[in-house]
Amino acid sequence: MARMEMNITGISATIMTDTPPLVSSEFDITSSGLSTFGANMSENLTATNSTDAVLPAVWSWIPFTWHWWEVIQLILAIAGIIGNSLVMLVLFRVKRKLCSTDTLIAGLALADFLTSVFIIPHAQVKTLPDTIAAQLYCRIIHSSSLMWTSICASIFTLTTISIERLMAVRYPFQFQHFFTSRSTSLVIGGIWLISLVINTVSFYVHYIVDGECAFGFSTPSFQKFIGVFYFIAEYLVPVSVMILAHVFTIRTLRERAQVKPYSAENQSQRPNKHFLRARRRVIEMLFIVVVIFIICWTPDQFGFLAFTVGIIDFSHFNSPVYRSFVVLAFVNSCANPIIYAARNPNFRQALKELFRNVPSIRLQSVFAAIDETSNVSTDTSASKLYSVDKVVV
């Protein structure tokens, strides 16, 4: 993913000739892993007096103007904030301890909610003094490192959900042992810690030069290394894991659905058909979430990778095509609640209860097919399956 400034107001860039190469803070980069290098190249003005002494910089801001991509970005941000808030409200109204699937989806909604907050268009700094507060602003706020952290957490959480569903279907006993309420919460905490550590790179490649936030790598080789690293760690590996996990999950569901029902032994071991249908519906919903993620992020990720390895230059980031890639990437932060509402009857029912202000009496999971926090095998707990099937199927 692009690790430069995620500014929404247009791009003014000043490329320094020193080593390391620096990019002025006015570079506009908009996307989750992608940058949208802005529109207008402005000159780096330095005020000098008759003795050539440089006047100290002060805080000043670039006048904010609306462009079509910023209007769309604001709409997506509002939709993401509202949609993911509803997901979290629905989950935390449940009168029971959340199962692992619900906990992970709540974590995914939180990450997407924060991403939606961070992508709200706002004015960007033009000049700033070389103070501790200004350095922190440049390295943390202007660099959009917080946004990148929440995006990274969203990606890793979605990857974990794919693994969790595979474990629940293919290895139910190990699943019951590993994905407890406590361990799932620890996994989410670990995801955020890893995401924060990965994005500390932004803290070291952003700094103040001549009163402006600047961005630069020590060497071209280091730039290529960072670009390839982020592409592998935040896109290639997660996408590969998600696809493989869902392939094995779907294969397992098909194998179990084909168990011959005629012998007494097979009949006792054969999973409840309503349960299989309910579980398959959950898997299909999560598979759609993964497909939407891949569609939204692939153009942007490959575009940034091509830039970091030198295949394309800065002009690509100022093109309407790349701005469209950035907007498409931001769609992912608001898409999941829409998918849940379209594909999950339990979620729709929970939303109705929420809007009608009806006290929640729901005792089963919103997203999992059954109460998978139980120590009972998911394939043989017929009584639980029947009670949940009446709601899910």
Secondary structure as the mmCIF struct_conf table of DSSP 4:
data_model
#
loop_
_struct_conf.conf_type_id
_struct_conf.id
_struct_conf.beg_label_comp_id
_struct_conf.beg_label_asym_id
_struct_conf.beg_label_seq_id
_struct_conf.end_label_comp_id
_struct_conf.end_label_asym_id
_struct_conf.end_label_seq_id
BEND BEND1 MET A 4 MET A 4
BEND BEND2 ILE A 8 THR A 9
STRN STRN1 ILE A 15 ILE A 15
BEND BEND3 THR A 17 PRO A 20
STRN STRN2 VAL A 23 SER A 24
TURN_TY1_P TURN_TY1_P1 SER A 25 GLU A 26
BEND BEND4 SER A 31 GLY A 33
BEND BEND5 ALA A 39 ALA A 39
STRN STRN3 THR A 48 THR A 48
TURN_TY1_P TURN_TY1_P2 SER A 50 THR A 51
HELX_LH_PP_P HELX_LH_PP_P1 ALA A 53 ALA A 53
STRN STRN4 VAL A 54 VAL A 54
HELX_LH_PP_P HELX_LH_PP_P2 LEU A 55 ALA A 57
STRN STRN5 SER A 60 TRP A 61
HELX_LH_PP_P HELX_LH_PP_P3 ILE A 62 PHE A 64
HELX_RH_AL_P HELX_RH_AL_P1 TRP A 68 PHE A 92
TURN_TY1_P TURN_TY1_P3 ARG A 93 ARG A 93
BEND BEND6 VAL A 94 ARG A 96
HELX_RH_AL_P HELX_RH_AL_P2 SER A 100 PHE A 118
TURN_TY1_P TURN_TY1_P4 ILE A 119 ILE A 119
BEND BEND7 ILE A 120 ILE A 120
STRN STRN6 VAL A 125 THR A 127
BEND BEND8 ASP A 130 THR A 131
HELX_RH_AL_P HELX_RH_AL_P3 ILE A 132 LEU A 136
HELX_RH_PI_P HELX_RH_PI_P1 TYR A 137 HIS A 142
TURN_TY1_P TURN_TY1_P5 SER A 143 SER A 144
HELX_RH_AL_P HELX_RH_AL_P4 SER A 145 ARG A 170
HELX_RH_AL_P HELX_RH_AL_P5 PRO A 172 PHE A 178
BEND BEND9 PHE A 179 PHE A 179
HELX_RH_AL_P HELX_RH_AL_P6 SER A 181 ILE A 198
TURN_TY1_P TURN_TY1_P6 ASN A 199 THR A 200
HELX_RH_AL_P HELX_RH_AL_P7 VAL A 201 VAL A 205
STRN STRN7 HIS A 206 VAL A 209
TURN_TY1_P TURN_TY1_P7 ASP A 210 GLY A 211
STRN STRN8 GLU A 212 PHE A 215
BEND BEND10 SER A 218 THR A 219
HELX_RH_AL_P HELX_RH_AL_P8 PRO A 220 PHE A 231
HELX_RH_PI_P HELX_RH_PI_P2 ILE A 232 LEU A 236
HELX_RH_AL_P HELX_RH_AL_P9 VAL A 237 ALA A 257
TURN_TY1_P TURN_TY1_P8 GLN A 258 GLN A 258
BEND BEND11 TYR A 262 SER A 263
HELX_RH_AL_P HELX_RH_AL_P10 ALA A 264 GLN A 269
BEND BEND12 ARG A 270 ARG A 270
HELX_LH_PP_P HELX_LH_PP_P4 PRO A 271 ASN A 272
HELX_RH_AL_P HELX_RH_AL_P11 LYS A 273 THR A 308
TURN_TY1_P TURN_TY1_P9 VAL A 309 GLY A 310
BEND BEND13 ILE A 311 ILE A 312
HELX_RH_3T_P HELX_RH_3T_P1 PHE A 314 ASN A 318
BEND BEND14 SER A 319 SER A 319
HELX_RH_AL_P HELX_RH_AL_P12 PRO A 320 ARG A 343
HELX_RH_AL_P HELX_RH_AL_P13 PRO A 345 PHE A 355
TURN_TY1_P TURN_TY1_P10 ARG A 356 ASN A 357
HELX_LH_PP_P HELX_LH_PP_P5 VAL A 358 SER A 360
BEND BEND15 GLN A 364 GLN A 364
BEND BEND16 VAL A 366 ILE A 370
TURN_TY1_P TURN_TY1_P11 GLU A 372 THR A 373
BEND BEND17 SER A 374 VAL A 376
TURN_TY1_P TURN_TY1_P12 THR A 378 THR A 380
HELX_RH_AL_P HELX_RH_AL_P14 ALA A 382 VAL A 392
#
